[in-house]
Amino acid sequence: MFLNNMSHDIRTPMNAIISFTNLAATHLDDRELVKDYLGKIAASSNHLLSLINDVLDMSRIESGRVVIDETACCLPQALYDLQSMIRADLEAKGLNLHMDDRALVHPYVICDQLRLNQVLLNILSNALKFTPAGGDIFISAVERPGDTADTAIYEFRIQDTGIGMTPEFLEHIFESFERERTSTVSGIQGTGLGMSITKNLVQLMKGQIAVESQQGRGSTFTCTFPFRLSEAPDAPEAPAVSHAQQFTDWHILLVEDNELNQEIAMTILEEAGCTVEVASDGAEAVKKVCRSLEAPYDLVLMDIQMSVMDGIEATKTIRAMADPRLARLPIVAMTANAFEEDRQRVLSAGMNGHLGKPIDVDKLFATLQDILSGGQSK
């Protein structure tokens, strides 16, 4: 079943990536056409990544490896961030988003914001996908009293004016690999795992999810969660770093065993003005750090899975060095091991931060600037 459902889904964006790459190579003299092809390659790449993430998420849920990590969260801010994430898609399709959080009496709660975002974004993605141009999407958040004084029930309702679903499909919407073929949307959309993942995450957060839909009139998803109440956090002090700060003084050691990944990371860093040296495994990185006192590194970007010595062992070796200037060298994981447990593992090993691959350039430099300006690691 898995191979049947995934073969078509993976080949579709891969075909676009390969085909548009070949077309770009044969039209290098047409700047606008190549730019258009690159945009389509980027869109197909992001779609392929979302398919892979869905499969991995489902696998981790089924094996019981998803952990709910609850921290303080501002719900209005979370909703605003969601709006920012989908703004470009809304504008591209000509959709109208309406948000209402006026019924939130206690905006600060204790919850897993990452998983809450994932639940709401999965539902919003479907609304974006199946609502025709000029349509409307409504998001509302309502608070009701909880069972105890320090809890409340939060209801999130996402409604769209899209194509809706048949009663037959509604009975199976939360099952894995279920997708509805329609005359409005060509072919099969996505993996058919998004709603199954969403329901599992809602249940892990001790919530409930329900859906109503009519063909031609749209759909409404309602999620309810029992959250503990929290106080508003103290406002953080703004870091004493100029936004105009350049990166020309940064001396970076890039530890990466894949030559293509080396080239990508080096190009990104050097075009920003950094000086970059490369180590191809953890053992070489340790040697370079040992010899770096005359020309010290500002930071190490460390891959995790490498031959000879992996990134975890290399980090522990550096942290055990006798010279405190070397032992305290900032180290940031930059790895395809991108789950929460991977992040916790690298932080426990003594690293200062964790960045997933593919590289998010904005997040890369935001993280490096935060660490090198004395901010807290993330």
DAMO-V575838 format. One record per backbone hydrogen bond with DSSP energy under -1.0 kcal/mol. CO is the residue of the C=O (numbers start at 1). NH is the residue of the N-H. If there is no record, write none. Layout:
CO_NH + CO_NH
//
This chain:
1_5 + 2_6 + 3_7 + 6_10 + 7_11 + 8_12 + 10_14 + 11_15 + 12_16 + 13_17 + 14_18 + 15_19 + 16_20 + 17_21 + 18_22 + 19_23 + 20_24 + 21_25 + 22_26 + 24_27 + 27_30 + 30_34 + 31_35 + 32_36 + 33_37 + 34_38 + 35_39 + 36_40 + 37_41 + 38_42 + 39_43 + 40_44 + 41_45 + 42_46 + 43_47 + 44_48 + 45_49 + 46_50 + 47_51 + 48_52 + 49_53 + 50_54 + 51_55 + 52_56 + 53_57 + 54_58 + 55_59 + 56_60 + 57_61 + 58_62 + 59_63 + 60_65 + 61_64 + 71_111 + 73_109 + 74_78 + 75_79 + 76_80 + 77_81 + 78_82 + 79_83 + 80_84 + 81_85 + 82_86 + 86_90 + 87_91 + 88_92 + 89_93 + 90_94 + 90_95 + 94_134 + 96_137 + 98_139 + 100_141 + 101_104 + 103_143 + 107_75 + 108_230 + 109_73 + 111_71 + 111_113 + 112_116 + 113_117 + 114_118 + 115_119 + 116_120 + 117_121 + 118_122 + 119_123 + 120_124 + 121_125 + 122_126 + 123_127 + 124_128 + 125_129 + 126_130 + 130_163 + 132_135 + 135_96 + 136_161 + 137_98 + 138_159 + 139_100 + 140_157 + 142_155 + 144_153 + 148_151 + 150_229 + 151_146 + 152_227 + 153_144 + 154_225 + 155_142 + 156_223 + 157_140 + 158_221 + 159_138 + 163_216 + 166_170 + 167_171 + 169_172 + 172_175 + 175_178 + 192_177 + 192_178 + 193_197 + 194_198 + 195_199 + 196_200 + 197_201 + 198_202 + 199_203 + 200_204 + 201_205 + 202_207 + 203_206 + 208_224 + 210_222 + 212_220 + 214_217 + 214_218 + 218_214 + 219_160 + 220_212 + 221_158 + 222_210 + 223_156 + 224_208 + 225_154 + 227_152 + 228_110 + 239_241 + 242_245 + 247_250 + 250_275 + 251_298 + 251_299 + 252_277 + 253_301 + 254_279 + 255_303 + 258_262 + 259_263 + 260_264 + 261_265 + 262_266 + 263_267 + 264_268 + 265_269 + 266_270 + 267_271 + 269_274 + 270_273 + 275_252 + 277_254 + 279_256 + 281_285 + 282_286 + 283_287 + 284_288 + 285_289 + 286_290 + 287_291 + 289_292 + 299_253 + 300_332 + 301_255 + 302_334 + 304_311 + 307_309 + 309_282 + 310_314 + 311_315 + 312_316 + 313_317 + 314_318 + 315_319 + 316_320 + 318_321 + 323_326 + 323_327 + 324_328 + 326_329 + 330_300 + 331_352 + 332_302 + 333_355 + 335_357 + 336_338 + 339_343 + 340_344 + 341_345 + 342_346 + 343_347 + 344_348 + 345_349 + 346_351 + 347_350 + 353_333 + 355_335 + 360_364 + 361_365 + 362_366 + 363_367 + 364_368 + 365_369 + 366_370 + 367_371 + 368_372 + 369_373 + 370_375 + 371_374
//
